[in-house]
Amino acid sequence: MDNKENLSEIQEVIWNIAKYIKMYLDDNKIEYYMLGGTLLGAIRHKGFIPWDDDIDLGIPRKQYEEFINNVQKSLPEYLKLQTFRNEKSHHYYFARVVDTRHTVKRTGSIKERNEDIWVDIFPLDGMPNKYIERKIHMFKLLFTRMMYHISCFDKVNLKRPNRPLSERIIIKIVQITKFGQNSDMYKWLEKIDSTLRKYPYESSNWVINFMGQYKFKEMFPKSYYGKGQLYSFEDSELPGPVDADAVLSQMYGDYMTPPEEGNRNAHAVEYEKE
């Protein structure tokens, strides 16, 4: 179905980016899945969540590397791939494809900043098959992620609703003490990268999108993803996990009931008109 007339201006730009990404992934037979709110939007709204302002896609690690190494030459000039290695202003671990013609103002962090409108591309990584080893690996990942976020604390979205109590406590401590705010962000990004690569996706029974918003709520048996299944999304279809119900139930609970307006989780952004 064609919902273009119901999309916001930001969503129209995002959907245009996503169609180019989809074309590349499909043409090159790269396995990929809708993640998080994008999957939720497909199941509950057959497209974007009305108040959402991005699309998240996940690619198994080996093919993710293939994507970031090769996609740029298949994109129109105004679309740019950004990673923390090829773009100094890109402070995120995961990759983005951005539309350089359209900008939003990020208003949720200590320092407001402008960013080109984006689609996020996350690597899907393996986790240890043994329980104790998995728990140790989870602790290492959590510590490294915390230190990375502290190192770029002025860019963290402090207006995000429904943060866990543990995160709110850490934020308050960092605000008061300034702990870790002068540490090297790129050192922590490289540490995250080397830690996530330790367990290959192909030989793991458990997989994770660790650098998404929900951390270990996005760790699932690999069978939940399977070979993927197509779901309606706006005027097209996008692949998602074969067991979308199990994924969404773990992440959101009663996912078919929209949250109250004050608890709707979106990026704090303002569209900058040209």
C-alpha positions as CSV (number, residue, x, y, z in Angstrom):
1,M,0.0,0.0,0.0
2,D,1.2,3.5,-0.6
3,N,1.2,5.6,2.6
4,K,3.5,8.3,1.2
5,E,0.9,11.0,1.7
6,N,0.8,10.1,5.4
7,L,4.6,10.4,6.0
8,S,6.2,13.3,7.7
9,E,8.9,15.2,5.7
10,I,11.6,13.5,7.6
11,Q,10.1,10.0,7.0
12,E,9.9,10.7,3.3
13,V,13.6,11.5,3.1
14,I,14.4,8.4,5.3
15,W,12.3,6.1,3.1
16,N,14.1,7.4,0.0
17,I,17.4,6.5,1.6
18,A,16.1,3.1,2.6
19,K,15.0,2.2,-0.9
20,Y,18.5,2.7,-2.3
21,I,20.0,0.6,0.5
22,K,17.4,-2.1,-0.1
23,M,18.2,-2.1,-3.8
24,Y,21.9,-2.7,-3.1
25,L,21.3,-5.4,-0.5
26,D,18.8,-7.2,-2.6
27,D,20.9,-7.0,-5.8
28,N,24.0,-8.3,-3.9
29,K,22.0,-11.0,-2.0
30,I,23.1,-9.7,1.4
31,E,21.1,-11.0,4.3
32,Y,19.5,-8.2,6.4
33,Y,16.7,-7.6,8.9
34,M,14.5,-4.8,10.2
35,L,15.4,-4.1,13.8
36,G,13.7,-2.6,16.9
37,G,11.2,0.1,16.1
38,T,11.4,-0.5,12.4
39,L,10.2,-4.1,12.8
40,L,7.6,-2.9,15.3
41,G,6.4,-0.4,12.8
42,A,6.1,-3.0,10.1
43,I,4.0,-5.3,12.3
44,R,1.8,-2.7,14.1
45,H,1.5,0.0,11.4
46,K,2.6,-1.7,8.1
47,G,5.3,1.0,7.9
48,F,6.8,3.8,10.1
49,I,5.6,4.2,13.6
50,P,3.9,7.5,13.2
51,W,6.1,9.4,15.6
52,D,9.4,7.6,14.7
53,D,12.1,9.3,12.7
54,D,14.5,6.6,11.6
55,I,14.9,3.2,10.1
56,D,17.2,0.6,11.6
57,L,18.6,-2.4,9.6
58,G,20.8,-5.2,10.8
59,I,23.3,-7.2,8.8
60,P,25.3,-10.3,9.9
61,R,28.9,-9.1,10.6
62,K,30.7,-10.6,7.6
63,Q,28.2,-9.2,5.2
64,Y,28.0,-5.9,7.1
65,E,31.7,-5.4,6.4
66,E,31.1,-6.1,2.7
67,F,28.3,-3.5,2.8
68,I,30.3,-0.7,4.3
69,N,33.3,-1.4,2.1
70,N,31.3,-1.4,-1.2
71,V,27.9,0.4,-1.0
72,Q,29.1,3.9,-1.6
73,K,29.9,3.4,-5.3
74,S,26.3,2.2,-5.8
75,L,24.7,5.3,-4.2
76,P,23.7,8.6,-5.8
77,E,26.1,11.5,-5.1
78,Y,23.9,13.0,-2.3
79,L,23.9,9.8,-0.2
80,K,27.0,9.2,1.9
81,L,28.0,6.2,4.0
82,Q,29.4,7.3,7.4
83,T,31.3,5.2,9.8
84,F,33.5,6.3,12.7
85,R,36.5,5.5,10.6
86,N,35.7,7.5,7.5
87,E,33.9,10.5,9.0
88,K,35.3,12.4,12.0
89,S,32.0,13.9,13.0
90,H,30.4,10.4,13.1
91,H,30.7,9.4,16.8
92,Y,28.5,6.3,16.5
93,Y,29.8,2.8,16.4
94,F,27.3,1.6,13.7
95,A,27.2,2.9,10.1
96,R,24.8,5.3,8.6
97,V,23.7,6.2,5.1
98,V,22.8,9.9,5.2
99,D,21.1,12.3,2.8
100,T,23.4,15.3,2.6
101,R,20.6,17.5,1.2
102,H,18.5,17.3,4.4
103,T,19.5,18.2,8.0
104,V,17.9,17.9,11.4
105,K,18.9,19.6,14.6
106,R,19.5,17.2,17.5
107,T,18.2,18.9,20.6
108,G,18.3,16.1,23.3
109,S,22.0,16.3,24.2
110,I,24.1,18.8,26.2
111,K,25.3,20.4,22.9
112,E,22.8,20.8,20.1
113,R,24.1,19.8,16.7
114,N,23.0,19.3,13.1
115,E,23.1,15.9,11.5
116,D,22.2,14.8,8.0
117,I,19.0,12.7,7.9
118,W,20.0,9.0,8.2
119,V,19.2,5.3,8.0
120,D,21.2,3.3,10.7
121,I,22.9,0.0,9.7
122,F,24.0,-2.2,12.6
123,P,26.2,-5.3,12.6
124,L,24.7,-8.5,14.0
125,D,27.3,-10.3,16.0
126,G,27.7,-13.7,17.6
127,M,27.6,-14.4,21.4
128,P,29.3,-17.3,23.2
129,N,27.3,-20.6,23.2
130,K,28.2,-21.5,26.8
131,Y,26.2,-19.8,29.5
132,I,29.0,-18.7,31.8
133,E,31.2,-17.5,29.0
134,R,28.3,-15.6,27.6
135,K,27.7,-13.8,30.9
136,I,31.4,-12.8,31.1
137,H,31.3,-11.5,27.6
138,M,28.1,-9.5,28.3
139,F,29.8,-7.8,31.3
140,K,32.8,-6.8,29.1
141,L,30.5,-5.4,26.4
142,L,28.5,-3.5,28.9
143,F,31.5,-1.9,30.6
144,T,33.0,-0.9,27.2
145,R,29.8,0.5,26.0
146,M,29.4,2.6,29.2
147,M,32.9,4.0,28.9
148,Y,32.3,4.9,25.2
149,H,29.1,6.8,26.1
150,I,30.8,8.6,28.9
151,S,33.7,9.6,26.5
152,C,31.1,11.4,24.2
153,F,28.7,12.3,27.0
154,D,27.9,15.7,25.5
155,K,26.3,13.9,22.5
156,V,24.2,11.5,24.5
157,N,20.4,12.0,24.1
158,L,19.5,12.9,27.7
159,K,15.8,13.4,26.8
160,R,15.1,9.8,25.9
161,P,12.2,8.5,28.0
162,N,12.0,5.2,30.0
163,R,15.8,5.0,30.7
164,P,16.5,2.2,33.2
165,L,17.3,3.3,36.7
166,S,20.9,2.1,36.4
167,E,21.5,4.4,33.4
168,R,19.9,7.4,35.1
169,I,22.2,6.9,38.1
170,I,25.3,6.7,35.9
171,I,24.2,9.8,34.0
172,K,23.8,11.7,37.3
173,I,27.2,10.6,38.6
174,V,28.9,11.7,35.3
175,Q,27.1,15.0,35.4
176,I,28.3,15.7,38.9
177,T,31.8,14.3,38.8
178,K,32.7,14.7,35.0
179,F,34.2,11.2,35.3
180,G,35.6,9.9,32.0
181,Q,34.5,12.8,29.9
182,N,38.0,13.5,28.7
183,S,38.8,9.9,27.7
184,D,39.5,8.9,24.0
185,M,36.2,8.1,22.3
186,Y,38.0,6.3,19.4
187,K,39.9,4.1,21.8
188,W,36.6,2.8,23.2
189,L,35.0,2.5,19.7
190,E,37.9,0.3,18.7
191,K,37.6,-1.7,21.9
192,I,33.9,-2.3,21.2
193,D,34.7,-3.3,17.7
194,S,37.3,-5.9,18.7
195,T,35.1,-7.3,21.5
196,L,32.1,-7.7,19.3
197,R,34.1,-9.5,16.6
198,K,35.3,-12.2,19.0
199,Y,32.5,-14.7,18.4
200,P,31.6,-15.3,14.7
201,Y,27.9,-14.9,13.8
202,E,28.0,-18.1,11.7
203,S,29.1,-20.4,14.5
204,S,27.0,-18.8,17.3
205,N,23.6,-20.0,18.6
206,W,23.0,-16.6,20.1
207,V,23.2,-13.3,18.2
208,I,23.0,-9.6,19.2
209,N,22.6,-6.1,17.9
210,F,24.6,-4.8,20.9
211,M,24.9,-1.2,19.9
212,G,21.2,-0.7,19.5
213,Q,19.2,1.2,22.2
214,Y,18.1,-1.9,24.0
215,K,21.4,-3.7,24.6
216,F,20.8,-7.3,25.8
217,K,17.1,-7.1,25.0
218,E,18.3,-7.5,21.5
219,M,20.1,-10.7,22.1
220,F,18.2,-13.7,20.7
221,P,18.6,-17.3,19.7
222,K,19.8,-17.1,16.1
223,S,16.7,-19.2,15.1
224,Y,14.5,-16.2,15.8
225,Y,16.1,-14.5,12.8
226,G,16.3,-17.6,10.6
227,K,16.6,-16.8,6.9
228,G,14.2,-13.9,7.3
229,Q,10.6,-13.2,6.3
230,L,9.2,-10.3,4.3
231,Y,6.8,-7.9,6.0
232,S,4.8,-5.0,4.5
233,F,6.5,-1.6,5.0
234,E,4.8,1.5,3.4
235,D,4.6,0.9,-0.3
236,S,7.1,-2.0,-0.3
237,E,8.3,-5.0,1.8
238,L,11.4,-5.4,4.0
239,P,12.8,-8.5,5.6
240,G,12.6,-9.1,9.3
241,P,13.1,-12.1,11.7
242,V,11.1,-15.2,11.0
243,D,9.8,-15.1,14.7
244,A,8.9,-11.4,14.9
245,D,6.5,-12.0,17.8
246,A,9.3,-13.5,20.0
247,V,11.6,-10.7,19.1
248,L,9.1,-7.9,19.7
249,S,7.7,-9.5,22.9
250,Q,11.2,-9.6,24.4
251,M,11.9,-6.0,23.5
252,Y,8.6,-4.3,24.2
253,G,6.2,-6.7,26.0
254,D,2.7,-5.9,24.8
255,Y,4.0,-4.5,21.5
256,M,0.6,-4.1,19.8
257,T,-0.6,-1.5,22.3
258,P,0.9,1.9,21.5
259,P,2.5,3.6,24.5
260,E,1.1,6.8,26.1
261,E,2.1,10.0,24.3
262,G,4.6,11.0,27.0
263,N,6.4,7.6,26.8
264,R,6.8,7.5,23.0
265,N,10.5,7.0,22.3
266,A,11.8,9.1,19.4
267,H,14.9,11.1,18.7
268,A,14.9,14.7,19.9
269,V,15.1,16.2,16.4
270,E,13.9,19.3,14.5
271,Y,13.8,19.3,10.7
272,E,15.9,22.1,9.3
273,K,14.1,23.4,6.2
274,E,16.3,24.3,3.3
